[in-house]
Amino acid sequence: MGGLSLWHWLIVLAIVVLIFGTKRLKNVGKDVGEAVKGFKHGMSDDKPSGELSDQSRSGNGDGDDTVSGKPRQDDTVSR
């Protein structure tokens, strides 16, 4: 009663082919393959991890921590 042997799996496969037919199983296999390819493409990075995005490169390069290069209003207020 343990695991299923090769013969059990062959019988199950034959029953599935008889019920669904080879054409439908071929289409299902194709759809699953395309879904896996799409998933892999979506998970892969288009850029290397060391490359900066356009937003992080758009700074003026003087080391200022502001977005526009101008000081923020709260930076000029004395506390």
C-alpha positions, 0 to 999 in steps of 0.5 A: 500500500506504499508508493505507486509503481510505474505501472500505476502511473502508466494506467493513470496516464492512459485514463487521462489520455482517454478522457481528455484526448491528446489534442487537449493535453497538448494545448494544456501543456503549451499553455503551461509552458508559456505561463512558466516562460512568462513567469521567468521573464517577469522574475528576471531583472532586465538591468544588472543589479549594479546599474542605477535607475534614471531617477537616481542618476538625475541628481546634480552630482554635488552631494546635495541631498535634495531632489531639485538641488534647492534646499528644502524649506525646513532646512532654512528654518533655525531651530 
